[in-house]
Amino acid sequence: MRFSNGPIMTPISTDRNDARQGFAVLATYKSELYRHVKQIGTMTGTPAIVSSRFGQGTVLLFSTHPEGSPRCSGVLSRSIRLVAPRRSSTDA
């Protein structure tokens, strides 16, 4: 998946059971890109896609660009379905 210097998301805690976490990691970086030596080692293993609840909905954050990666075309449409409000049979 394409990366264009998006944010590197860092969890508050490395303990996935920590209540302060507040989000679910859906994908992580297996490798890294860097321009400066100081950036080496800051990307691998960090969250690339996370989700969280907000109000009555779901928020999905991408550090990557699935829309710019032809091999990942299904990721964006599945993501939209993941966060879209559920319609009950009484909503029709």
C-alpha positions in Angstrom: 0.0 0.0 0.0 1.3 3.4 -0.9 2.8 5.7 1.8 3.4 9.4 1.2 4.8 10.7 4.5 1.6 10.4 6.4 1.5 10.4 10.1 3.2 7.7 12.2 0.6 6.8 14.8 2.0 5.9 18.2 -0.1 4.1 20.8 -0.1 5.6 24.4 0.8 2.2 25.7 2.2 -1.0 24.2 -0.3 -3.0 26.3 -3.2 -3.8 24.0 -5.4 -4.3 27.1 -4.7 -0.7 28.4 -8.0 1.1 28.5 -6.3 4.4 27.5 -5.6 2.8 24.1 -9.1 3.6 22.9 -8.5 2.2 19.4 -8.0 -1.1 17.5 -5.0 -1.6 15.3 -6.2 -3.1 12.0 -2.8 -3.1 10.1 0.8 -2.3 11.0 3.9 -1.4 8.9 6.2 -4.4 8.2 8.9 -2.1 6.7 9.8 1.5 6.6 10.6 4.5 4.4 12.8 7.3 5.5 14.5 10.4 4.2 16.7 11.2 7.2 18.8 9.0 9.4 16.9 10.1 12.5 13.8 8.5 11.0 15.3 5.0 10.9 13.5 2.6 13.2 10.5 4.8 13.8 8.0 3.2 11.4 8.3 -0.7 11.5 5.6 -2.2 13.7 3.6 1.0 14.2 -0.1 1.2 13.3 -0.9 1.9 9.6 -4.7 1.6 10.0 -6.7 2.1 13.2 -10.3 2.3 14.2 -12.1 3.7 17.2 -15.6 4.4 18.4 -16.7 8.1 18.5 -20.2 9.1 19.7 -22.5 6.6 18.0 -20.2 5.9 15.1 -16.8 4.5 14.1 -13.7 6.4 13.0 -11.2 4.8 10.7 -7.7 6.4 10.3 -5.3 5.6 7.5 -1.6 6.5 7.6 -1.4 4.9 4.2 -3.1 5.6 0.8 -5.3 2.6 -0.2 -6.9 4.8 -2.9 -3.6 5.1 -4.6 -2.7 1.4 -4.6 -4.5 -0.6 -7.3 -3.7 -3.9 -5.5 -5.6 -2.6 -2.4 -8.7 -1.4 -4.2 -11.0 -3.5 -2.0 -9.6 -2.0 1.3 -11.3 1.3 0.8 -14.7 -0.1 0.0 -14.5 -2.6 2.8 -13.5 0.2 5.2 -16.5 2.3 4.2 -18.8 -0.7 4.9 -17.1 -1.1 8.3 -17.8 2.4 9.5 -21.2 3.0 7.7 -24.2 3.1 10.0 -26.1 -0.1 10.2 -29.7 0.1 8.9 -32.3 -1.9 10.8 -35.4 -3.3 9.1 -37.4 -0.5 10.6 -35.3 2.2 8.9 -36.6 1.3 5.4 
